[in-house]
């Protein structure tokens, strides 16, 4: 999977550094600045999984945008269209479409 992601290009940057994904344990969160980049990442990961006798779970793979424009591109994994969500939890932090307010409240409650 690391080889699949190393050549992926992306328009998301934090502090001037391009970020294409977040990885921890068995989770991979792909990042993209454009819907075409997101579709490409999903396709690359799905193909790489298949080549290594693994399967990417469409049930556990979700899409989220923090753009005012919804995701209109059909993105599939293992032939199944991925669900779009408005939030997800990553390493104990709640990530939402609108920004960090929920994340700050979640940390304050701990």
N, C-alpha and C positions, 0 to 999 in steps of 0.2 A: 504494500500500500504506500509506503514511503516513496518508492520509486515512481509510482503513479503521480503523486502530488508534487514531486520536486521540480518538474518542468512546467507545471500549471502556472499560467500568468493571470494576474488579477489586478483590478484597479482600486482595491481597498488598501489604505495605508494608515498606519498609526505611528505618529512621531516620525514621519518620513520613511518608515520601513514598510514594505509591501507585506501584507499578511494574506495568505491564501487558505489557511485552515487552522483549526485548534484541535490538538490530539491529546487524549488522556486515556490510558487503559485501553479499552476496546471501543472508544467513541471517537468519531471524527466529525468535526463541524466544519463544513466547507464554507468559505466566505467568497463573495463575489460582488463587484460593483455594478454589474450588468446582468440581465437575465440570461443572455447568451453564455456568459462565463459560468453561471450557476448550472445551466443545462450541460455544459461541457464537463464540468467537474463531476456531476452525477453520472454522466455516461462513462467517463474514464474510470471512476471507482467501481461501477457496475461491471464493466468489461474486465478490469483487473481482478475483481473478486471471482468472476466466472473462470478466468484462466488459471486461478489458483485453487479451483475446486471449492470455492466458498460462495455464499449467497448473501447479498445485501438485503436486509429485511425492509420491504416497502412499508410494513406495519410500524417499524421503529424509526423510519427515516421521514423527516418532516421538512417543510420549507417555511421560511419566515422572511419577510422584508421589513425594512424600516423606512421605506420609500412611500410617498403619497400614492404611487402607482402600484396597483396589485400585480402579482405575478400572473401573466397571461400565457406564458409559454408552457406547453405541456411537458413536464419533466417526469420521466419514468425510471423505475428501478425494477429489474426482473420482470419487465413487461407491465408493471402496475403503476398507475399515475400516483404521484406523491401528494399527500394532503398538505395544505397551507395552514399554518397555525399563527396565533397572535402573540404567543409567548412560549418559552421553554426554560428548563432549569439546567444549568451547566455548572458543575462543581459547587453546588449549593447556592449559586447565584441565579436569580430569575431574570432572564433577558426578555424584554418586551419590545413591541414595535415602536412605541412612543419614546423610548429612552430609558433612563435609569431610576425613575422614581420608585418603582416597585422593588428594584434591587436594593436601594438604600433602605427602604422600609423593612425588607426581609433581613438585612444585616443588623438593623437596629433591634429587631425582635429576638435575635439570637443571644 
